[in-house]
Amino acid sequence: MARELSHSASSPASAGRGGALDALRFVASLLIVLYHFGGDAPVALETLHPVFERGYLATDFFLILSGFVLGRAYGAQVMSGRIGLLAFVRKRIARIWPGQLVVLATLAGIVAVAGLAGVAPNNPEHFTAMGLAMQALLVQAWGVPGGEGWNHQSWSLSALIVCYAAFPLAWRWISRLNSPAALLSLGLTAVMLGDLICAIVLGRHIYDLDFHFGVIRAAPLFLLGICIARLVETGRPSVGAAKIMAGLSLAAVVLLQIAGRFDLPSIAAIAAIVLSFGRLPVARPSALIEQGAKLSFALFITHAVTGLLWFGALQALRGRVALPAWIDWSLWAMSLPAAFVAAALFHRFVDEPIQKWLAPRLKRPAPAAAPVEPTPASV
């Protein structure tokens, strides 16, 4: 009976929307954009301070958060049998694949038009037919090189498809654990062991792997997120302890980045952030924060298009006019709100209509007493 009660506690409503975790989701998406746009600044941002080289930690946050969100939103349905493996994977692919195809088609169109106008890309190796095909199929992170370039950050979506396929089985296994120590040890050990194996076998740490090894990088972080979801499902830590942990973990992440590159401690601190803020109830949900969290997927998947257009135009302008430093920096800085506007338009006029069209087509017959399944924001 205790186990049944703990599974029922994993309802999506209990996770809450419009709170601090949603706010962090939006901030992390902005940090990823800043990380990718930083190299096109008048002076590359990483040369100003090494902290700008560690935007990959925001991606790690999303990978952990993805496991956590799916555990909270779908854990009870998996355990009750209300959703099977195929239905679950179909829903998750339908959430990310259409947007990826639209973005790739847009990028291909831009490159084709530029080619007809006699403008060649600065890095033609980033726009190969093989890379386009692999990204269209979302298989570029499955161990075979050649899928780089184009919408490069979508390697994490490719990796997550494998994680989605493993989620129902992983959740059933992890749900047998009730000990906080066992759950945290399992999740953190998976990350550390994965890092050690990568260092020995591939000669690189897990955070430095090429994109075509994305599954290897994503799987331990996703598993850590699932373990955190199960821990929160058991009602631990207490709300009071979670409040203290939230402040300490945020401070730890900031201080670690100022001190230098400490990837494993940073991952532990990020996991503590997800755990603490995921445990805290949302007392005053904010519609604005919830909307920002929903925009995070659009911002993540579309900023490659914005960057290609914006910095292509800026580079052409720099080649024709000697820009004063303050104007150059101002034009670069405007790329960030431009990426946000483009994401908002994509969400409103592309992604949202597609998802609304798909929603009734993805439903399967369910018992009359079954609750309506929510649609959590994708990472």
C-alpha atoms as one frame of an Amber mdcrd trajectory, in Angstrom:
protein
   0.000   0.000   0.000   2.821   2.427   0.787   4.282   1.901  -2.658   0.886
   2.491  -4.296   0.505   5.747  -2.380   3.953   6.891  -3.392   3.176   6.234
  -7.048  -0.068   8.166  -6.862   1.896  11.097  -5.484   3.682  11.456  -8.785
   0.750  13.107 -10.484   1.745  15.938 -12.765  -0.226  18.382 -10.721   1.955
  17.734  -7.729   5.001  18.834  -9.653   3.523  22.293 -10.209   4.041  24.727
 -13.062   4.872  28.407 -13.115   7.386  28.186 -10.256  11.117  28.405  -9.711
  11.936  25.258 -11.690  10.153  26.659 -14.732  12.023  29.935 -14.301  15.326
  28.063 -14.199  14.337  26.175 -17.342  13.945  29.477 -19.210  17.179  30.910
 -17.788  19.061  27.773 -18.828  17.748  28.077 -22.385  18.993  31.677 -22.500
  22.405  30.554 -21.258  22.598  27.990 -24.067  21.870  30.720 -26.613  24.508
  32.957 -25.028  26.987  30.062 -25.123  26.397  29.446 -28.834  26.297  33.138
 -29.796  29.364  34.049 -27.734  31.836  33.119 -30.457  30.304  35.701 -32.820
  30.761  38.608 -30.412  33.239  41.338 -31.440  35.552  39.639 -28.956  34.729
  35.983 -28.331  33.180  35.797 -24.874  35.280  32.833 -23.749  38.388  35.000
 -24.112  36.901  37.455 -21.617  36.284  34.838 -18.927  36.421  31.007 -18.962
  32.909  30.842 -17.485  31.534  31.522 -20.979  33.062  28.223 -22.111  30.840
  26.244 -19.762  27.429  26.779 -21.297  27.298  23.015 -21.829  26.299  22.773
 -18.161  22.943  24.310 -19.100  22.430  21.396 -21.505  23.324  19.003 -18.686
  20.676  20.735 -16.578  18.092  20.080 -19.290  19.073  16.423 -19.596  18.671
  15.921 -15.842  15.452  17.927 -15.847  14.056  15.832 -18.691  14.375  12.642
 -16.661  12.880  14.390 -13.644   9.898  15.871 -15.508   9.047  12.613 -17.267
   9.306  10.688 -14.019   6.896  13.070 -12.322   4.506  13.333 -15.267   4.434
   9.745 -16.517   5.683   7.604 -13.638   2.241   6.732 -12.293   0.905   5.986
 -15.773   3.799   3.645 -16.501   3.303   1.774 -13.243  -0.464   1.453 -13.724
  -0.132   0.362 -17.349  -2.148   3.312 -18.650   0.630   4.069 -21.127   2.863
   1.549 -22.830   6.305   1.827 -24.335   5.222   2.492 -27.916   2.602   5.049
 -26.944   5.046   6.838 -24.678   7.844   6.999 -27.243   5.386   8.078 -29.937
   4.218  10.981 -27.793   7.741  12.120 -27.013   8.910  11.903 -30.627   5.822
  13.798 -31.750   6.763  16.530 -29.305  10.247  17.169 -30.682  10.443  15.824
 -34.239   8.064  18.180 -36.113   9.834  21.280 -34.800  13.203  19.829 -35.754
  12.005  19.150 -39.305  10.676  22.697 -39.693  13.932  24.199 -38.443  16.028
  21.978 -40.720  13.872  22.855 -43.717  14.326  26.540 -42.899  18.094  26.173
 -42.590  18.276  24.211 -45.857  16.237  26.905 -47.571  18.518  29.658 -46.294
  21.641  27.819 -47.435  20.087  27.073 -50.843  19.002  30.676 -51.425  22.405
  31.953 -50.313  24.064  29.528 -52.734  21.923  30.774 -55.622  22.979  34.304
 -54.709  26.630  33.271 -54.805  27.126  33.396 -51.044  28.867  30.333 -49.671
  28.731  29.428 -45.962  31.853  30.167 -43.931  31.987  26.541 -42.798  30.649
  24.389 -45.652  31.554  21.233 -43.696  28.695  22.147 -41.327  26.096  21.907
 -44.099  26.529  18.488 -45.679  23.763  16.339 -47.133  24.722  13.528 -44.735
  24.412  15.824 -41.745  21.027  17.065 -42.925  19.699  13.532 -43.395  20.958
  12.307 -40.024  19.491  15.288 -38.210  16.189  14.915 -40.044  16.026  11.346
 -38.729  17.356  12.457 -35.310  20.029   9.770 -35.273  23.116  12.020 -35.170
  23.876  11.198 -31.517  23.745   7.430 -31.904  27.463   6.793 -32.358  27.993
   7.355 -36.091  29.893  10.510 -37.116  28.699  12.726 -39.956  25.654  14.369
 -38.410  27.363  17.554 -37.279  26.450  21.099 -38.306  23.012  22.361 -39.317
  20.880  22.516 -36.141  23.865  21.295 -34.140  22.364  21.526 -30.648  19.678
  19.009 -31.626  22.137  16.218 -30.770  20.548  16.260 -27.316  17.102  15.589
 -28.817  18.578  12.674 -30.754  20.109  11.308 -27.566  16.893  11.772 -25.613
  14.944   9.570 -28.022  17.041   6.630 -26.818  16.461   7.729 -23.222  12.708
   7.912 -23.874  12.713   4.337 -25.155  14.455   3.197 -21.961  12.316   5.277
 -19.589   9.396   2.886 -18.876  11.710  -0.003 -18.013  14.067   2.233 -16.032
  11.192   3.732 -14.048   9.751   0.343 -13.148  13.167  -0.726 -11.878  13.983
   2.464  -9.988  10.505   2.586  -8.420  11.497  -0.420  -6.328  13.927   1.828
  -4.449  12.721   3.903  -1.515  15.989   4.846   0.165  17.175   8.422  -0.551
  20.775   7.297  -0.181  20.288   4.457  -2.671  18.563   6.690  -5.216  21.149
   9.477  -5.028  24.016   6.991  -5.047  22.622   5.269  -8.125  22.172   8.499
 -10.062  25.482  10.110  -9.141  27.421   6.860  -9.545  26.008   6.465 -13.064
  27.393   9.896 -13.987  30.792   9.349 -12.369  31.160   5.831 -13.743  30.170
   7.042 -17.205  32.781   9.776 -16.993  35.449   7.300 -15.884  34.648   4.837
 -18.678  34.736   7.622 -21.284  38.089   8.841 -19.979  39.570   5.315 -20.158
  38.000   4.073 -23.400  37.597   7.248 -25.441  40.299   9.371 -23.848  37.878
  12.217 -23.139  35.607  13.122 -20.269  31.908  12.581 -20.758  31.293  16.347
 -21.041  33.826  16.690 -23.869  32.553  13.921 -26.130  31.829  14.620 -29.772
  28.162  15.103 -30.567  27.835  11.694 -32.224  28.450  10.157 -28.783  25.514
  12.135 -27.377  23.657   9.079 -26.083  26.624   8.174 -23.892  26.634  11.668
 -22.431  22.872  11.982 -22.001  21.960   8.580 -20.563  23.636   8.917 -17.113
  22.261  12.457 -16.660  18.764  11.341 -17.680  18.995   8.433 -15.231  20.043
  10.874 -12.500  16.924  12.913 -13.244  14.747   9.806 -12.947  16.323   8.975
  -9.581  15.595  12.509  -8.372  11.977  12.202  -9.521  11.599   8.967  -7.575
  13.160  10.588  -4.504  10.708  13.499  -4.660   7.897  10.987  -5.157   8.697
   9.483  -1.761   8.195  12.892  -0.138  11.840  13.652   0.547  13.610  15.844
   1.360  11.326  17.828   3.642  10.119  21.185   2.361  12.262  22.972   4.943
  15.374  21.064   3.931  14.561  21.664   0.253  14.459  25.423   0.824  17.899
  25.381   2.406  19.254  23.074  -0.305  17.887  25.341  -3.038  19.863  28.344
  -1.836  23.035  26.384  -1.179  22.970  24.568  -4.522  22.456  27.777  -6.513
  25.332  29.403  -4.662  27.489  26.324  -5.232  26.930  26.393  -9.010  27.860
  30.079  -9.216  30.939  29.751  -6.993  32.169  26.657  -8.840  32.044  28.497
 -12.164  33.930  31.452 -10.740  36.560  29.146  -9.241  37.242  27.233 -12.457
  36.161  24.135 -14.331  34.776  21.550 -11.911  32.337  19.527 -13.999  31.428
  16.687 -11.650  30.847  18.933  -8.619  28.857  21.254 -10.883  26.668  18.343
 -12.008  26.086  17.378  -8.370  25.083  20.976  -7.586  22.764  21.096 -10.619
  21.174  17.827  -9.504  20.627  19.389  -6.069  18.925  22.353  -7.761  16.521
  20.066  -9.615  15.890  18.047  -6.449  15.286  21.025  -4.175  13.192  23.157
  -6.502  11.366  20.080  -7.769  10.414  19.218  -4.182   9.124  22.687  -3.312
   5.405  23.267  -3.947   4.502  26.172  -6.192   2.622  28.451  -3.834   1.997
  31.249  -6.341   2.099  29.956  -9.905   3.099  32.574 -12.460   1.528  32.408
 -15.896   4.430  34.469 -17.246   7.036  32.046 -15.881   5.074  29.068 -17.181
   4.921  30.654 -20.623   8.658  31.309 -20.498   9.264  27.644 -19.716   7.116
  26.622 -22.654   9.127  28.946 -24.898  12.379  27.304 -23.788  11.978  24.463
 -26.295  11.306  26.875 -29.151  14.275  29.009 -28.112  16.508  25.962 -27.927
  15.559  24.549 -31.296  15.347  27.778 -33.350  18.314  29.866 -32.237  20.574
  28.254 -34.852  18.377  29.844 -37.544  18.438  33.224 -35.811  22.202  33.040
 -35.380  22.811  32.073 -39.009  20.786  35.013 -40.305  21.810  37.579 -37.716
  25.521  36.949 -37.686  25.667  36.402 -41.426  24.224  39.879 -41.889  26.458
  41.320 -39.175  29.553  39.790 -40.728  28.633  41.253 -44.117  28.162  44.651
 -42.482  31.515  44.398 -40.721  33.134  43.645 -44.063  31.764  46.829 -45.594
  31.824  49.326 -42.734  34.290  49.893 -39.927  31.909  49.694 -36.994  32.727
  51.541 -33.764  33.146  49.064 -30.908  30.012  50.187 -29.091  27.865  49.757
 -32.203  29.417  46.365 -32.931  28.713  45.175 -29.396  25.190  46.633 -29.487
  24.365  44.857 -32.734  25.716  41.597 -31.326  23.757  42.010 -28.084  20.541
  42.533 -30.053  20.879  38.960 -31.290  19.659  37.723 -27.911  16.246  39.469
 -27.960  16.042  38.620 -31.668  16.400  34.933 -30.786  13.655  35.303 -28.186
  11.284  36.999 -30.641  11.963  34.343 -33.277  11.293  31.615 -30.707   8.040
  33.245 -29.621   6.863  33.435 -33.241   7.896  29.826 -33.838   6.044  28.690
 -30.718   2.902  30.648 -31.541   2.577  30.000 -35.260   4.436  26.725 -35.839
   5.015  24.507 -32.822   1.778  25.147 -30.945  -0.505  24.600 -33.972   1.356
  21.424 -34.894   1.026  20.048 -31.372  -2.669  20.929 -31.244  -3.174  19.109
 -34.530  -1.264  16.067 -33.317  -2.840  15.844 -29.835  -6.133  14.132 -30.753
  -4.344  11.848 -33.199  -1.990  10.573 -30.511  -4.684   9.687 -28.023  -5.554
   6.068 -27.491  -8.792   4.690 -26.037  -8.642   4.830 -22.243 -10.896   3.618
 -19.426 -13.551   6.118 -18.431 -11.963   6.619 -15.008  -8.517   7.379 -16.395
  -7.405  10.988 -15.942  -6.641  13.157 -18.936  -2.935  12.946 -19.695  -1.084
  16.257 -19.484   1.445  17.466 -22.003   4.568  18.539 -20.070   6.854  21.040
 -21.726   9.617  19.319 -23.640  13.243  19.930 -22.814
